[in-house]
Amino acid sequence: MSTKMTEIEEKYADMSIAGEGVPDAPATEKVGHEAAGTMKSRSVSYSSKRVTPLIDVAEIPSEVFVTKFSPDGNMLAAGCGDGAIRVFDANTGRLNYNLNIVGQDALPTTALAFRPVGSASKTRNVLLAVNSEGAVQHWHITSGRCLHEIRDETNGLLTVDYCADGSKFATAGKDYAIRVYDEATKTLISKMSGGMLSATPGHSNRVFSLKFDERDSNMIVSGGWDNTIQVWDLRMEQAVRSLYGPHICGDAVDIHDGVILTGSWRVDHQLQLWDFGSGKLIEEIQWGNSAASKGSSCMLYAASFSRDGMLVAAGGSGSNEAKVFDRSCGNALVGTVGGMTRGVYSVDFNHDGTKLAVAGGDATVRLFDISGRGNRGGEGRIVSVGAKHADAGEKVAAEDASGK
């Protein structure tokens, strides 16, 4: 996470939402046979959704590395650079709980995961947290108690995830290994660091993101600084295949229904979809340069599917922006959140995909509504956040309309 903490971010004067609602392509394409003197127009898909600002939580003392909605969508937890875990009401933005308040010398809380509803334990509202000090902590949110801690100070942790039924959780970070624990006993089940040499040797650098396959709790995908995505099989206790290319520097690996999503920290080919079974690239989601980016490229720290897999959100640094794409409409761009003064380190959808949290280096958690609008409109539309930004939003909208 040191890359995040030391980067020099370009500053912007305005904060705006660009609700393009269209892919980076013209509204129609002409196809046909010129020799025959006939041409046809083919429509491009548009999303019926839009991104609308709901709440800004700005009074946070440090940058935010991770945000996670609770399973019911009513709470939003934020892991912060000062080590604290701040839990907000996702409907009002009110700070309800402060966890792990340990002082100025604490290292960041780097990853969070709510224990799934329906797990064997009767205790509800349990949040799993890992940090750069190598601690794995189970927090009971409503009582403010740390129920259990596993600590290895030699291995700073950067990512954590539960399997779908909550019976296991996995961690990874500085030492390249994937550790899987039994949730009931909190004991280590497996430490996986190597692989089948003909297919993959495992990771060779820090691991920043991992996810269980929701269809099979024995399978895990992970990515990090070594430009590979590793696929692990807990039954074989090793990596069984890998794909080369993605440069992962944050929580930017996800998996849904046999498709792996990756967000890379680089200026092009950032957002990609891969086939889980074959490891082959399915397609790239074109990022493009919106009016809000002011010509800068976006290098991604975060990428996530919505729970149903139909939406993709991602964000990063450089242009300091986040975008939402609609996979049901040919990866149409739903909207762009731009103009932030620091990079985006985290994006997360709530349980039904109607809300999105965006957070990062500017110590602000922003909540957005993602809803259908019932028509195709919204091309080039800029929605300013706050009245003081109206002029800037109108200027960008005018530039979009004129094709600049």
HELIX and SHEET records of a PDB file:
HELIX    1   1 SER A    2  THR A    6  1                                   5    
HELIX    2   2 GLU A   34  ALA A   36  5                                   3    
HELIX    3   3 ALA A  291  SER A  293  5                                   3    
HELIX    4   4 ARG A  327  CYS A  329  5                                   3    
HELIX    5   5 ALA A  387  HIS A  389  5                                   3    
HELIX    6   6 ALA A  390  SER A  402  1                                  13    
SHEET    1   A 6 CYS A 298  PHE A 305  0                                        
SHEET    2   A 6 LEU A 311  GLY A 318 -1                                        
SHEET    3   A 6 ALA A 322  ASP A 326 -1                                        
SHEET    4   A 6 ALA A 332  GLY A 338 -1                                        
SHEET    5   A 6 SER A  16  GLY A  19 -1                                        
SHEET    6   A 6 ARG A 381  SER A 384 -1                                        
SHEET    1   B 2 THR A  28  HIS A  33  0                                        
SHEET    2   B 2 THR A  38  SER A  43 -1                                        
SHEET    1   C 4 LYS A  49  VAL A  57  0                                        
SHEET    2   C 4 VAL A 365  GLY A 372 -1                                        
SHEET    3   C 4 LYS A 355  GLY A 360 -1                                        
SHEET    4   C 4 VAL A 344  PHE A 349 -1                                        
SHEET    1   D 4 VAL A  64  PHE A  69  0                                        
SHEET    2   D 4 MET A  75  CYS A  80 -1                                        
SHEET    3   D 4 ILE A  85  ASP A  89 -1                                        
SHEET    4   D 4 LEU A  95  LEU A  99 -1                                        
SHEET    1   E 4 THR A 109  PHE A 114  0                                        
SHEET    2   E 4 VAL A 126  ASN A 131 -1                                        
SHEET    3   E 4 ALA A 135  HIS A 140 -1                                        
SHEET    4   E 4 ARG A 145  ARG A 151 -1                                        
SHEET    1   F 4 LEU A 157  TYR A 162  0                                        
SHEET    2   F 4 LYS A 168  GLY A 173 -1                                        
SHEET    3   F 4 ILE A 178  ASP A 182 -1                                        
SHEET    4   F 4 LEU A 188  MET A 192 -1                                        
SHEET    1   G 4 VAL A 207  ASP A 213  0                                        
SHEET    2   G 4 ASP A 216  GLY A 224 -1                                        
SHEET    3   G 4 THR A 228  ASP A 233 -1                                        
SHEET    4   G 4 GLN A 238  TYR A 244 -1                                        
SHEET    1   H 4 VAL A 253  HIS A 256  0                                        
SHEET    2   H 4 VAL A 259  GLY A 263 -1                                        
SHEET    3   H 4 LEU A 271  ASP A 275 -1                                        
SHEET    4   H 4 LEU A 281  GLU A 284 -1                                        
END                                                                             
